[in-house]
């Protein structure tokens, strides 16, 4: 006769396996949130609402996905630094416009805002492989423009956008002048371990032993901790200690980034 303890253990094991299966099957829906709860995918406002001078830009990624972006200029003839902005996860670029307006005023720079595939008016479905291509398409567009100084392109990534921007900056040492990372994460697996502590049993840390089941199953790992070590350009690291989403692994992870960051009051101003 099977003991109650055995039944309990089998039951718990089944729940864990089922939970991991769901995490793997629906991981893109968990990692990427193009639409805020209760809202539509469309933009609630455009830069015109904030009286910003802007241009609608349509791009094609290297795999053919149609992408939308806004290029916002502080002045019609401004050839100062241009920030290539990669947003955090939930919502779309319209939800970041108020912050961008302040950035324009304080830094006197141009800002290029990209909608990742599946976000805003961009086509497709988000994935790490696809969004990496989207970021490259945005940078290639900026480099080819004649109304900006392509030698002063600064990448700015917040949270998920920091992971996106780090990969782009590493891959383009001759096109990106510097990068700003605001409360990004060391990796998606680190984040998963913070939000769902039981998952740490199935995650193999760098240099540690163990099966690391999730290491092989996660399709969007975003291993920013590894990418940052290969970036040659100056980096400004911004961390909010009260960030409830990223702080758990980020405050510990920032120590592991180890002196790679350029601490300065304003990296962007150094390019004026």
Secondary structure, DSSP 8 states (H G I E B T S, - for coil): ---HHHHHHHHHHHHHHHHHHHHHHTHHHHH---S-TTS-SS-S--GGGGT-EEEEEEEE-TT--EEEEEEEESSTT--S-EEEEE--SSS-GGGGHHHHHHHHHHH--EEEEE--TTSTT--S---HHHHHHHHHHHHHHHHH-SSS-GGGEEEEEETHHHHHHHHHHHH-TTT--EEEEES--S-HHHHHHHHSGGGGGG---TT--S--HHHHH-S----HHHHHTT--SEEEEE--TT-TTTHHHHHHHHHHH-S-S---S-TGGGG-
